[in-house]
């Protein structure tokens, strides 16, 4: 019997992979934005928590589709990488194409409306990449 075909072991395997890929996404996002996620959380900035939740949700959707349709960790990591990159690119594009409004400053100023907007943007990317996989 192949150990990876045991449902309980496969569940733990995919959960650990999803957790690691989610954190890689957060680290990549943190490195490309002007604020520090950890510092913002220490300051009790609810907006940054909403943004982080959206990114994790997006990555989770992508990994879910990878599990269903490709069934390999390499493919899950590849598609998660694409999703992380698209989330970051679209976040920065949105900041650039909205003149008179700075998304970075809005999030830094605890603007929950801006944070929910970013959450929605991340969910959009997650669903689109997830759909492309299937």
PAKELO-905715 format. One record per atom (N, C-alpha, C, CB): x, y negated, z; atom name; residue number from 1. Coordinates in pm, whole numbers. Glycine has a CB too. Layout:
<rs>
X, Y, Z, CA, NUM
...
</rs>
This chain:
<rs>
83, 118, 0, N, 1
0, 0, 0, CA, 1
88, -125, 0, C, 1
-95, 1, 122, CB, 1
52, -220, -84, N, 2
122, -348, -91, CA, 2
77, -435, 26, C, 2
96, -418, -228, CB, 2
172, -482, 105, N, 3
139, -559, 226, CA, 3
64, -689, 192, C, 3
267, -592, 305, CB, 3
89, -747, 74, N, 4
24, -872, 35, CA, 4
-122, -852, -4, C, 4
99, -936, -80, CB, 4
-165, -728, -19, N, 5
-304, -700, -51, CA, 5
-391, -681, 74, C, 5
-312, -577, -139, CB, 5
-329, -687, 190, N, 6
-404, -681, 315, CA, 6
-466, -819, 337, C, 6
-312, -637, 437, CB, 6
-600, -830, 340, N, 7
-664, -961, 345, CA, 7
-617, -1050, 460, C, 7
-811, -943, 356, CB, 7
-595, -992, 577, N, 8
-552, -1072, 690, CA, 8
-413, -1132, 669, C, 8
-552, -988, 817, CB, 8
-325, -1055, 610, N, 9
-189, -1104, 582, CA, 9
-193, -1208, 471, C, 9
-94, -986, 542, CB, 9
-271, -1184, 368, N, 10
-285, -1281, 259, CA, 10
-343, -1413, 310, C, 10
-373, -1224, 147, CB, 10
-436, -1405, 403, N, 11
-497, -1526, 460, CA, 11
-391, -1610, 532, C, 11
-611, -1489, 557, CB, 11
-310, -1545, 614, N, 12
-205, -1616, 686, CA, 12
-104, -1674, 587, C, 12
-134, -1523, 787, CB, 12
-67, -1597, 487, N, 13
29, -1638, 384, CA, 13
-20, -1765, 314, C, 13
50, -1525, 281, CB, 13
-144, -1766, 268, N, 14
-199, -1882, 198, CA, 14
-219, -2000, 292, C, 14
-331, -1846, 131, CB, 14
-256, -1974, 416, N, 15
-274, -2083, 513, CA, 15
-141, -2153, 541, C, 15
-334, -2030, 644, CB, 15
-36, -2077, 559, N, 16
97, -2135, 583, CA, 16
142, -2212, 459, C, 16
200, -2024, 619, CB, 16
120, -2155, 341, N, 17
157, -2224, 218, CA, 17
80, -2355, 203, C, 17
132, -2133, 96, CB, 17
-50, -2351, 229, N, 18
-131, -2472, 219, CA, 18
-87, -2578, 318, C, 18
-278, -2440, 242, CB, 18
-58, -2537, 440, N, 19
-10, -2629, 542, CA, 19
120, -2696, 498, C, 19
9, -2556, 676, CB, 19
214, -2615, 450, N, 20
344, -2668, 406, CA, 20
329, -2763, 287, C, 20
438, -2552, 369, CB, 20
247, -2725, 190, N, 21
228, -2810, 73, CA, 21
156, -2940, 110, C, 21
149, -2736, -35, CB, 21
62, -2931, 203, N, 22
-5, -3052, 252, CA, 22
93, -3148, 316, C, 22
-115, -3015, 350, CB, 22
180, -3095, 399, N, 23
280, -3181, 464, CA, 23
380, -3237, 364, C, 23
353, -3104, 573, CB, 23
416, -3158, 263, N, 24
504, -3213, 158, CA, 24
436, -3330, 88, C, 24
540, -3103, 55, CB, 24
306, -3319, 66, N, 25
231, -3429, 5, CA, 25
233, -3553, 91, C, 25
88, -3387, -22, CB, 25
213, -3535, 222, N, 26
216, -3650, 313, CA, 26
354, -3714, 318, C, 26
175, -3606, 454, CB, 26
458, -3633, 317, N, 27
595, -3686, 318, CA, 27
621, -3765, 190, C, 27
698, -3572, 334, CB, 27
581, -3709, 76, N, 28
601, -3779, -52, CA, 28
525, -3911, -53, C, 28
555, -3691, -170, CB, 28
401, -3910, -4, N, 29
322, -4033, 1, CA, 29
388, -4134, 93, C, 29
178, -4003, 49, CB, 29
434, -4089, 208, N, 30
500, -4176, 305, CA, 30
623, -4242, 245, C, 30
538, -4097, 431, CB, 30
699, -4168, 166, N, 31
822, -4221, 106, CA, 31
795, -4324, -4, C, 31
904, -4107, 49, CB, 31
675, -4322, -60, N, 32
646, -4411, -173, CA, 32
559, -4530, -136, C, 32
579, -4334, -283, CB, 32
524, -4542, -9, N, 33
440, -4654, 34, CA, 33
519, -4741, 133, C, 33
308, -4603, 100, CB, 33
480, -4868, 146, N, 34
557, -4959, 231, CA, 34
537, -4938, 381, C, 34
523, -5099, 198, CB, 34
440, -4858, 419, N, 35
419, -4836, 562, CA, 35
464, -4697, 601, C, 35
273, -4857, 599, CB, 35
487, -4681, 730, N, 36
529, -4553, 785, CA, 36
407, -4487, 848, C, 36
644, -4571, 888, CB, 36
370, -4371, 797, N, 37
250, -4304, 843, CA, 37
254, -4278, 994, C, 37
232, -4172, 769, CB, 37
365, -4230, 1042, N, 38
376, -4199, 1186, CA, 38
359, -4324, 1271, C, 38
512, -4132, 1216, CB, 38
425, -4434, 1229, N, 39
411, -4559, 1305, CA, 39
268, -4611, 1302, C, 39
506, -4666, 1249, CB, 39
203, -4599, 1186, N, 40
64, -4646, 1174, CA, 40
-28, -4565, 1265, C, 40
16, -4638, 1028, CB, 40
-4, -4436, 1274, N, 41
-85, -4353, 1364, CA, 41
-60, -4389, 1511, C, 41
-54, -4204, 1342, CB, 41
66, -4420, 1543, N, 42
98, -4462, 1680, CA, 42
28, -4593, 1714, C, 42
250, -4478, 1698, CB, 42
10, -4679, 1612, N, 43
-60, -4807, 1632, CA, 43
-212, -4789, 1632, C, 43
-19, -4907, 1523, CB, 43
-255, -4665, 1621, N, 44
-398, -4631, 1619, CA, 44
-471, -4697, 1502, C, 44
-465, -4673, 1750, CB, 44
-408, -4688, 1384, N, 45
-467, -4742, 1262, CA, 45
-561, -4636, 1203, C, 45
-357, -4783, 1159, CB, 45
-692, -4652, 1218, N, 46
-785, -4550, 1166, CA, 46
-781, -4542, 1014, C, 46
-927, -4581, 1212, CB, 46
-746, -4650, 948, N, 47
-743, -4650, 801, CA, 47
-639, -4552, 749, C, 47
-713, -4792, 748, CB, 47
-524, -4547, 814, N, 48
-420, -4456, 766, CA, 48
-461, -4311, 788, C, 48
-287, -4485, 837, CB, 48
-535, -4284, 895, N, 49
-586, -4148, 918, CA, 49
-682, -4105, 809, C, 49
-654, -4139, 1053, CB, 49
-766, -4197, 765, N, 50
-861, -4167, 657, CA, 50
-786, -4139, 527, C, 50
-960, -4285, 636, CB, 50
-684, -4220, 498, N, 51
-603, -4200, 377, CA, 51
-533, -4064, 382, C, 51
-498, -4314, 362, CB, 51
-473, -4032, 495, N, 52
-403, -3904, 509, CA, 52
-500, -3787, 495, C, 52
-332, -3896, 645, CB, 52
-621, -3801, 552, N, 53
-721, -3694, 540, CA, 53
-760, -3674, 394, C, 53
-846, -3727, 625, CB, 53
-775, -3782, 319, N, 54
-809, -3772, 178, CA, 54
-703, -3700, 99, C, 54
-832, -3909, 120, CB, 54
-578, -3730, 128, N, 55
-468, -3664, 57, CA, 55
-465, -3515, 90, C, 55
-333, -3729, 94, CB, 55
-484, -3482, 217, N, 56
-485, -3340, 255, CA, 56
-604, -3267, 193, C, 56
-490, -3326, 409, CB, 56
-719, -3333, 188, N, 57
-837, -3274, 126, CA, 57
-811, -3246, -22, C, 57
-960, -3366, 142, CB, 57
-751, -3342, -90, N, 58
-719, -3326, -231, CA, 58
-625, -3208, -255, C, 58
-656, -3454, -286, CB, 58
-521, -3200, -177, N, 59
-425, -3090, -191, CA, 59
-492, -2957, -159, C, 59
-302, -3112, -98, CB, 59
-579, -2956, -58, N, 60
-652, -2834, -25, CA, 60
-740, -2786, -139, C, 60
-737, -2856, 98, CB, 60
-810, -2879, -205, N, 61
-892, -2841, -321, CA, 61
-808, -2777, -431, C, 61
-965, -2964, -377, CB, 61
-692, -2836, -454, N, 62
-604, -2786, -560, CA, 62
-551, -2647, -525, C, 62
-486, -2883, -583, CB, 62
-509, -2628, -402, N, 63
-458, -2497, -360, CA, 63
-570, -2394, -364, C, 63
-397, -2505, -219, CB, 63
-690, -2433, -327, N, 64
-805, -2342, -333, CA, 64
-824, -2290, -476, C, 64
-933, -2413, -284, CB, 64
-821, -2379, -572, N, 65
-836, -2336, -712, CA, 65
-719, -2250, -757, C, 65
-850, -2457, -805, CB, 65
-601, -2283, -710, N, 66
-484, -2201, -744, CA, 66
-500, -2060, -691, C, 66
-355, -2264, -688, CB, 66
-554, -2048, -570, N, 67
-576, -1916, -511, CA, 67
-677, -1837, -594, C, 67
-625, -1929, -366, CB, 67
-783, -1904, -640, N, 68
-890, -1836, -713, CA, 68
-850, -1797, -855, C, 68
-1011, -1923, -718, CB, 68
-775, -1884, -921, N, 69
-755, -1866, -1065, CA, 69
-614, -1829, -1106, C, 69
-794, -1990, -1136, CB, 69
-515, -1853, -1022, N, 70
-379, -1818, -1062, CA, 70
-318, -1714, -971, C, 70
-291, -1941, -1065, CB, 70
-356, -1716, -842, N, 71
-321, -1612, -747, CA, 71
-171, -1596, -718, C, 71
-373, -1483, -795, CB, 71
-90, -1700, -745, N, 72
50, -1691, -706, CA, 72
90, -1819, -633, C, 72
141, -1670, -831, CB, 72
180, -1805, -540, N, 73
227, -1919, -464, CA, 73
302, -2017, -554, C, 73
316, -1873, -350, CB, 73
375, -1966, -650, N, 74
448, -2054, -742, CA, 74
351, -2145, -817, C, 74
533, -1971, -842, CB, 74
242, -2089, -867, N, 75
143, -2171, -937, CA, 75
74, -2268, -841, C, 75
38, -2081, -1004, CB, 75
46, -2224, -720, N, 76
-16, -2313, -622, CA, 76
77, -2431, -594, C, 76
-48, -2237, -490, CB, 76
205, -2404, -577, N, 77
302, -2511, -552, CA, 77
314, -2603, -673, C, 77
440, -2452, -516, CB, 77
311, -2546, -792, N, 78
320, -2626, -914, CA, 78
200, -2719, -925, C, 78
330, -2535, -1039, CB, 78
81, -2666, -909, N, 79
-39, -2749, -921, CA, 79
-51, -2847, -804, C, 79
-164, -2660, -928, CB, 79
-9, -2806, -685, N, 80
-9, -2899, -573, CA, 80
87, -3014, -601, C, 80
30, -2827, -441, CB, 80
202, -2983, -659, N, 81
298, -3087, -697, CA, 81
240, -3184, -798, C, 81
424, -3024, -753, CB, 81
167, -3130, -896, N, 82
101, -3216, -995, CA, 82
-3, -3303, -925, C, 82
33, -3131, -1106, CB, 82
-82, -3244, -837, N, 83
-185, -3319, -765, CA, 83
-125, -3427, -676, C, 83
-269, -3226, -683, CB, 83
-19, -3393, -603, N, 84
48, -3491, -517, CA, 84
100, -3607, -600, C, 84
164, -3425, -439, CB, 84
165, -3575, -710, N, 85
219, -3679, -798, CA, 85
108, -3767, -853, C, 85
298, -3616, -914, CB, 85
-1, -3706, -900, N, 86
-112, -3785, -954, CA, 86
-177, -3871, -847, C, 86
-216, -3694, -1018, CB, 86
-193, -3817, -727, N, 87
-250, -3896, -617, CA, 87
-164, -4020, -591, C, 87
-261, -3810, -489, CB, 87
-34, -4002, -584, N, 88
56, -4114, -556, CA, 88
55, -4215, -672, C, 88
200, -4063, -531, CB, 88
63, -4164, -794, N, 89
63, -4253, -911, CA, 89
-67, -4333, -919, C, 89
83, -4173, -1040, CB, 89
-181, -4266, -901, N, 90
-309, -4337, -910, CA, 90
-329, -4433, -794, C, 90
-424, -4237, -915, CB, 90
-276, -4400, -678, N, 91
-282, -4492, -564, CA, 91
-209, -4622, -601, C, 91
-219, -4428, -436, CB, 91
-86, -4608, -653, N, 92
-7, -4727, -688, CA, 92
-67, -4800, -809, C, 92
138, -4687, -718, CB, 92
-121, -4725, -905, N, 93
-187, -4789, -1019, CA, 93
-307, -4872, -973, C, 93
-233, -4684, -1122, CB, 93
-385, -4817, -881, N, 94
-501, -4889, -828, CA, 94
-456, -5018, -760, C, 94
-580, -4801, -729, CB, 94
-347, -5011, -687, N, 95
-295, -5130, -621, CA, 95
-254, -5235, -724, C, 95
-175, -5094, -532, CB, 95
-200, -5191, -837, N, 96
-155, -5285, -942, CA, 96
-269, -5345, -1023, C, 96
-59, -5214, -1036, CB, 96
-375, -5267, -1045, N, 97
-481, -5315, -1136, CA, 97
-594, -5388, -1063, C, 97
-539, -5199, -1213, CB, 97
-576, -5412, -935, N, 98
-677, -5488, -861, CA, 98
-616, -5622, -819, C, 98
-728, -5408, -735, CB, 98
-617, -5720, -910, N, 99
-555, -5850, -878, CA, 99
-628, -5920, -764, C, 99
-554, -5940, -1003, CB, 99
-550, -5986, -681, N, 100
-607, -6058, -569, CA, 100
-635, -5971, -448, C, 100
-732, -6124, -612, CB, 100
-609, -5844, -459, N, 101
-634, -5753, -348, CA, 101
-516, -5657, -340, C, 101
-768, -5675, -366, CB, 101
-455, -5648, -224, N, 102
-340, -5561, -205, CA, 102
-381, -5443, -119, C, 102
-223, -5638, -142, CB, 102
-383, -5327, -180, N, 103
-425, -5206, -111, CA, 103
-333, -5175, 8, C, 103
-426, -5087, -208, CB, 103
-202, -5196, -11, N, 104
-107, -5172, 99, CA, 104
-142, -5258, 220, C, 104
37, -5201, 53, CB, 104
-166, -5386, 196, N, 105
-198, -5477, 307, CA, 105
-332, -5441, 371, C, 105
-201, -5623, 258, CB, 105
-428, -5404, 289, N, 106
-560, -5369, 342, CA, 106
-550, -5249, 436, C, 106
-658, -5338, 227, CB, 106
-477, -5147, 396, N, 107
-459, -5028, 480, CA, 107
-381, -5066, 606, C, 107
-386, -4914, 402, CB, 107
-275, -5144, 588, N, 108
-193, -5186, 700, CA, 108
-273, -5271, 800, C, 108
-73, -5265, 651, CB, 108
-374, -5343, 751, N, 109
-460, -5425, 836, CA, 109
-581, -5348, 890, C, 109
-507, -5546, 760, CB, 109
-575, -5216, 882, N, 110
-677, -5128, 939, CA, 110
-812, -5138, 866, C, 110
-697, -5160, 1087, CB, 110
-811, -5175, 739, N, 111
-934, -5190, 661, CA, 111
-987, -5051, 626, C, 111
-908, -5275, 532, CB, 111
-1092, -5010, 697, N, 112
-1147, -4876, 675, CA, 112
-1219, -4864, 540, C, 112
-1242, -4840, 787, CB, 112
-1274, -4975, 491, N, 113
-1336, -4971, 359, CA, 113
-1234, -4936, 252, C, 113
-1401, -5105, 327, CB, 113
-1118, -4998, 259, N, 114
-1010, -4967, 164, CA, 114
-965, -4822, 181, C, 114
-891, -5063, 184, CB, 114
-959, -4777, 306, N, 115
-915, -4640, 332, CA, 115
-1013, -4538, 274, C, 115
-900, -4617, 483, CB, 115
-1144, -4565, 289, N, 116
-1243, -4473, 232, CA, 116
-1237, -4475, 79, C, 116
-1385, -4511, 279, CB, 116
-1205, -4590, 21, N, 117
-1186, -4598, -124, CA, 117
-1072, -4506, -167, C, 117
-1159, -4744, -167, CB, 117
-960, -4513, -95, N, 118
-845, -4427, -126, CA, 118
-880, -4280, -104, C, 118
-721, -4466, -40, CB, 118
-954, -4252, 3, N, 119
-1001, -4115, 28, CA, 119
-1076, -4064, -96, C, 119
-1092, -4109, 154, CB, 119
-1168, -4146, -146, N, 120
-1245, -4108, -266, CA, 120
-1157, -4090, -387, C, 120
-1350, -4212, -295, CB, 120
-1058, -4176, -403, N, 121
-964, -4164, -514, CA, 121
-891, -4030, -507, C, 121
-864, -4280, -514, CB, 121
-845, -3995, -387, N, 122
-774, -3869, -370, CA, 122
-866, -3748, -396, C, 122
-716, -3860, -229, CB, 122
-990, -3756, -350, N, 123
-1085, -3648, -376, CA, 123
-1110, -3635, -526, C, 123
-1218, -3673, -300, CB, 123
-1122, -3746, -595, N, 124
-1139, -3745, -740, CA, 124
-1025, -3669, -806, C, 124
-1145, -3888, -796, CB, 124
-903, -3703, -770, N, 125
-786, -3635, -828, CA, 125
-789, -3487, -793, C, 125
-654, -3700, -777, CB, 125
-821, -3454, -668, N, 126
-825, -3314, -628, CA, 126
-925, -3234, -710, C, 126
-860, -3303, -481, CB, 126
-1045, -3290, -730, N, 127
-1146, -3219, -808, CA, 127
-1107, -3208, -955, C, 127
-1280, -3290, -797, CB, 127
-1046, -3310, -1011, N, 128
-1008, -3305, -1152, CA, 128
-899, -3201, -1174, C, 128
-961, -3443, -1200, CB, 128
-797, -3203, -1090, N, 129
-688, -3104, -1105, CA, 129
-743, -2964, -1077, C, 129
-569, -3135, -1007, CB, 129
-828, -2952, -976, N, 130
-889, -2823, -945, CA, 130
-971, -2772, -1064, C, 130
-979, -2836, -820, CB, 130
-1047, -2860, -1125, N, 131
-1125, -2822, -1243, CA, 131
-1038, -2782, -1361, C, 131
-1214, -2935, -1285, CB, 131
-927, -2852, -1377, N, 132
-834, -2819, -1487, CA, 132
-774, -2680, -1469, C, 132
-721, -2924, -1497, CB, 132
-749, -2643, -1344, N, 133
-693, -2511, -1316, CA, 133
-791, -2401, -1354, C, 133
-655, -2499, -1167, CB, 133
-919, -2427, -1327, N, 134
-1020, -2324, -1352, CA, 134
-1058, -2324, -1498, C, 134
-1143, -2345, -1265, CB, 134
</rs>
